[in-house]
Amino acid sequence: MGKECPVCQDTPSLVSYDANFGLVHKISSGVSTGLEARHKGPYFKTQRKFLDFVEDYAMDPKSIDCSNFQAGNVLRSKVKNSKLDITGVFGSICKHDIPLLFLNMTKGESLAYSAFLTEQFLKDRSEKLTVTYDIACSLASYLKKRNPDLLAKCNLAVPVFHSFAHTMSCQLNFGQRYVEFTGLCDGEGIERFWSFLRPFKKISKEMTVNNRNDLLTEALMYYSDKSIVKIGQKLKSKLEEAKQLNVKCSKELNTLLTCKNLDYFDIGT
């Protein structure tokens, strides 16, 4: 990983996944000019390691059966990406908006990317990991078939604003507001990060692979520094929001209990 989040340190409790199909690389731009990349992968994992992993995670198109998202569909990239050797970037970010691990994509948004990153995050840790992802429901179904042990170590959730595109049963099972250990996080930190990184797509696609890697890595480092500086104020703001919400919800719950002639013990039973 890149710069360590001062709150999560090396064991983030919640990570968000997403793919960006704008950060492509053209085959015609070449691989390198003999110069090695300055940054030896603080964010981007060794691609060979992932390619070995992905052989066992061939995408099953039928697993995408919940929402109308294009996410997860390998077939959509066959024609329009024929001139690209990198079709996008798949990334992860912690709940404090610090970039974590990233992968260069060579096909559509296969579930292999999310499965691989999840496996990396769960190495050498005992506590569960909460993962927010646009198609967390499909990832859950896939891991249930392919790697149930990995699934048992995760809490999977669909981010707040994306959950409305899913079926009602999916929202109840995977909607972030119904999943434990997500608090007031919206799971959309990765989307905010993409909005920062998106302007680099015009120049990065024309660079050699090594120069592109350096550019994106330095952009990630800058975003990390900026997010770290703001962590204190953001945590203070979240605490105030949580206190206000607690007061509001307590009042509403007391009103409801009074109307139904119930008390807190009745809820527990």
N, C-alpha and C positions, 0 to 999 in steps of 0.2 A: 504494500500500500504506500501511498504518498505521505503527506504530512499528517501526523497523528492528531486526532480530535482531542483537545485537552479535557473533555468531559468523558467521552467514551473510552479514550486511550486505545488499547489494541483489541478491545472486545466490545464492539458496538452492540447494543441490545436491540436496535431496530435499524434496518437498512431498506432503502427503496431502490427498485430496479426500473430501467426503461431503456429503449433503443432510440437512437437518433439516426434516421436514414438520410440526413442532409450532409453528414460528415463523411463523404465518400472519397475514393481515390481512383483516378483514371489509370488504366493500364498503360496508356501512351505516355504518362508522366515518368515512368521508369521506377526502378527499385532504389538505386543509389548511384552515386558518382565516385565511389571509392571511399567516401568519408563515413565513418561510423557515427551513429547517433550520440549526442553528448550525454543524454539521459538514458541510463540503462534500465529502464522499466520500473520506476517507482510506482507507476499507476497501471501500466499495461503489462499484463502477465505474458510470459513467453508463449507465443502463438503455437509453437510446435506442441507444447504440453496440452493446450486446449484442443488442437486438432486430433491428438491421440484420444482424448476424452470423448470428443463428439462422435466418434465412430460408433460408440455404444448408445448414442442418444438420437437415433434417426427420428425425425419429426413425424408424428402421426396426425395428418390433417383433420381426422375425425374428432380429435380431442378438443378442438375449438368449437364448442357447441353452445356456449352461453350467450355471448354478446355479439354485436355486429362489428367488433373491432377487426382491423386488418392485422393487428399484432399476432404473431405466431404463425402467420401464413407464409410458408416458404415459397409457394408457387408464384406469388405476385412479383417476384424479382427476376424471373427467368429471362424475360425479354429486355426490359428496360435497363437491366444491370449487366448486359452482356459485354459492355465496354469498361466495366469496373472490376478491379481486383479486390477492392475493399468497398463493401456496400453500406457501411455505416459503423457506428460505435454503440456498443452495449455497455452500460455503466451502472454504477451503484454509488449511493451517497448515504451518509448517516443522518439521523434525525436532527442533527445540529447543522446540516447543510455543508458538511465537509466531504469532498470527493474521496472515494475509497479505491475500488478496483474497476478496471475498464478492459474491454476486449474489442479488437478490430473484427468486424463482421465480414464474412465472405459469402453469406447467403441470407435468406430471409430471417425473421426473428424466431428462430428455432428455440424450443424450450431448453435445448442443451446449454445455451448461454446462462440462463438463470440457474439451472441445475449445477453447472460448473462453479459459478460464483458462490452459491450456497454451500457447496462442499468445501470451498476454500475458507469461507468464514467460520465454518463449524469445526475446522481442524483444531485439535488441542483445546477444546472448551467443553464444559459440562452443562452449562445453562442453555436454555432454549433461545433460539434466535427468531425475532419477529421480522417478517419480510413483507413489504408492500409492493405490489406489482399489478399492472393493468389487467393481466389475465392470471391472477393468483389461483383462481378456481381451476383453470386448465392445468396449471403447474401442479396443483394438489392431486388431480386425477392422474396425471402422468407419473408423478413420483410414487403414487400408491401402487402402480403397476411395476415400475422400474426400480425404485429404491425406497421401499417403505421405511427403512431404518433412518434415512435422511429426512423423510417427511415427519417422522415422530419427533425430531429435534427442532421442528419449526412451528411457528404460528404464522399462517399465511393470510394476508388481507388485501382486498382491493381498495386503492386509495379513495378518499371521500368523494371527490368530484367525478371519478370514473365509475363508481359503483352503480350510478343511476342508469347506465347503459346495459346493466346485467339483469338477469331475471330476478324476480322477487325472492325466490328460494336462495339464489346465490347471494343476494344482498344480505339476507338474514344470516347466512353461514360465513360469508367472507367480507361483507361490508365492514370497513374499518371501524365505524362507530359501534359495531357489535363484537369486535374482536378484542380479547384481553391484552393488556400491556401496551396499548397504542396511545392512551391518554388523549390529549388534545392535538396530537400531531395530525396533519392532513395527508401525509404521505406524498405530497406533491413537490417536495424539495428538489427532486430530480428534474421536474419540468421547469422549475425556476432556473436551475443550473443550465439546462439546454438553451434557454433564452439568452443566456450570457455567451455560450459557446457557439451558437448558431452563426454569427457573423464571420467566423473563421472558415466557413465551408467554401467560400469562393476562391480563397488562395490555397487552402490545404489540399484541395483535389488536384492542383497543378504541380505540387511539390513532389520531390522524391519521397519514398516511404520514410527514410530516416529523418529528413527535414520536417516532414509532417508530424512524425512522432515527437520531435523536439518542440515544435510549435504548440501542439496540443498539451504536452506535458507542462510547459511553462505557463500556459493559460490555466491549467488545473492548479498549479502551485500558487498563482496569483489569486485565484478564486478562493483557495483554502486560506491564504493569509487574510483576505478580506472578511471571510466568514468567521475566522477565529477572533478577530478584533471585535466583532459584533456579538459574540456569544453572550457576554455578561448582560448586555442590555436586553437581548432576546429572551434570556432565561427570566430576567426580572419581569418582563412584559407577560410572559407565559404564566408566571406565578400569580400575577395580579388577575389575569383572565381566569385562572382556575379558581381563585378565591371568590370572584364575582359570580362565576357559574355555580359554585357550590351553594352560595347563599340563594341564588335564584331557584335552583332545582330543589333545595330543601323546602322553600316556601311553597312551591308548586306541589311537592309530594305531600306536605302537611295538609294542604287544602284538599287534595284528592282523598287522603285518608279520612279526613273529617267528614267529607261528603258521603263516604261509604261506611262510616262508623267503624273504622278499623284503626289499628295502631301498628307500630313497627314489628311487633311480635307476630302479628298475623301475616305479614309479608314473608317473614322467615319460615313460617310453617306452610 
